[in-house]
């Protein structure tokens, strides 16, 4: 009897990307279970050679489409004759981008429509957070489940970048945010919170922002102007841009609090990174954030710069509170452990393969 083939499809496969890393985890799990499996992408980063690019996938018995943006793969999945599965990574609502980029706003609108065309053409619709699963259910998908993004947390066990560590360990309290510099992340709220902290609580503080700054130049320009208007220096608000893995680890290890005031998250990988790196989390309770954190971290219901700054100061200075938060975060990490995700994925494969027949 021939070996069943279960492939994954991605519009783009990026090196070091959370979705890409999760796809490799799934491929390796499928191969270990005895299935033939490849990752097929329309574009692949350099350094990931040897992967099929835009390959004809009709030979597979089942396929998973990772959906985070519109692509020709959506129509391919509709026409695919094997078992069809979806892994939904969420799409940011267009209104966040409309003041800065009609192009990006349009892509989001197309993506929101495009995924609905798969409602009657999918045997299993998975989401990387319970928030996203609920969204799939609201769209009308019939068989849904949650499968968190897999993260190889052991890769964070590396040494510090010495020069960066020395510059950050100068006695200031370091407030960290990691994520793309885009409007839904509300970087302006982070800057305003820092301003209040520096003026009314302690001047010995800085905001470290790690993430690509080039996606929306007009938004980035507005943030830099805001910092200047508030008389905050580049040493007060450090836009690190895209960093190496060692520099990212250094930023986590040298930080006293991870602060997220984002108004839209589909999963939020940096929350899990912070839990693993032992950085207490203060986060706005929006979208997937409460689902990812569970009972961990400190959730705030609404944004108010003075109140947020006071909470951050308390978690930095109150050792009993800090240790309590860190204990809860360590406990929450069990939810994302490899062994649990492996068993969960095996269950989903069983459900997919037992789903009603092929497609004409």
Secondary structure, DSSP 4 states (H G I P E B T S, - for coil): -PPPBEEEEEEEE-TT-HHHHHHHHHHHHHHHTT-B--EEEEEE-TT-TTS-BS---TT-SEEEEEESS--THHHHHHH--SEEEEEE-----GGGTTTT-HHHHHHHHHHHHHHHTTGGG-SEEEESSHHHHHHHHHHT-SSEEE-PPP--GGGG-----HHHHHHH-SSPEEEEEES---GGG-HHHHHHHHHHIIIII-SSEEEEEES---S-HHHHHHHHHHHHHTT--TTTEEEEES--HHHHHHHHHT-SEEEE--S--SS-HHHHHHHHHT--EEEE--TTHHHHHTT-SEEESS--HHHHHHHHHHHHH-HHHHHHHHHHHHHHGGGG-HHHHHHHHHHHHHHHHHSS----
